Amino acid sequence: MIDAETGEDGEPNEHLVLSPQQSPTQAFSDAALEDKRAESTHSIDKCDLVPAANEMVDNETSKIIADPKAPDAPAQLEPSRPVGWTTRKKLLLSLMLVTQLTVSCSFSLLAPFFPTEAEQRKKLSKSQIGFIFGCFQMSNLIMAPLFGKYLSLLGVKYLYISGLFLSGGCLICFGILDRAPAGPSYLALCILCRALGGVGSSASVTSGFAIVAQEFPHAIATATGLLEMVNGAGFGLGPFVGGALYEVGGFVVPFAAVGATMMLMSVMYIFIFPSIKSARRAYSGSLLSLIRIPAILIMSMTVFFAFFGLAFLDVGLGPHLKTFNLSVIVTGVIFMTAPILYALTAPIWGWLVDRGHAGRIMIVVGNLVCVTGMVLIGPVPIVGKSHLWLTILAIVILGIGFACSQVPVFRDMLMTAR
């Protein structure tokens, strides 16, 4: 018979100590409750596991179990199954994928027709049009660190849904601006709508990364790869969807259709989006102290220069393709090549990272591949004359290399920050 206070081996039981007011039955219930709470806490840091002399660590579940080879070991219980892709997690990730697809599509929606409309009808210069495009990402850059710092105070679910609602509303307002008079007032209203839309996008994307880190701790790179897949698909489909809706109903229709869809999704998410638990406190530390970590700084520069290089394609690829006398449809297909390849290969890189392959080596190789694509797309004088097949090959290389270099970054930065 096992004594309640000493255990099976006669030694004092550290997990079951009876107080004068506590019966053995209550003590067993409290101990079982504590064990259940401990098992529900998932940590990816296995260094915290310190087995006793007659215990061992299960490699599959990362939990301490009795060693059957140890002397005087108690009867071994069947280990609990590792946390997998439950129905709740599948629903959560599915909703996030739909959101990411819509948000990225809304960003590139206006690329096919807005520059022409703004220049011819509203008399805006190319630099002013470029600033309208850029203020969206500028507001993202400013607000993302603030949302990240106070994410737990604001609430992950609230920030995610409200950001989606704000982005959709600003998109509809941007479409209505077609009726505004030309001049400085039109420029100011366009910048305001795009900047507020960037704030909403920043709220959704920042909270989305937090959800991935919290809900998928054992498959961070896989979940990130899937999100990046639909992100690339959205950027590729955005110009096509925007151009098609513009041909059907004019300037207002693309923004009204996509914006209304985003707002409707945000209202639905209030009722169907799973609850996300988070500590109600702000994170300590500052952004400056985080950037001072060498690995974080290097990864940040990797992301910065990758997107900086892609921005050149938005401006220069169109005029470059005009030298080949291509139709509008063929030009659009070439523009979609890199985002589609990014979308197709991102889950593969994420799966490889989560299976223990060296993420930092993948980042280095991906950056080198991107450099090769940039050298060939011009091409540089030592390569020779420009050819259409060479340009397409360079775009293919860029799409694959960009996914390889960017997908492992988030997981690496998260692990380094911890």
ZIFENSUL-V345803 format. One record per helix or strand of 2 or more residues. SS is the DSSP state (h for helix, s for strand). FROM is the first residue (numbers start at 1). LEN is the number of residues. Records with the same first field share a line. If there is no record, write none. Layout:
BEGIN
SS: FROM-LEN, FROM-LEN
END
This chain:
BEGIN
h: 24-17, 46-3, 87-22, 114-7, 126-24, 151-4, 156-24, 184-32, 220-30, 251-22, 287-5, 294-29, 328-27, 359-20, 388-30
s: 55-3, 64-3
END
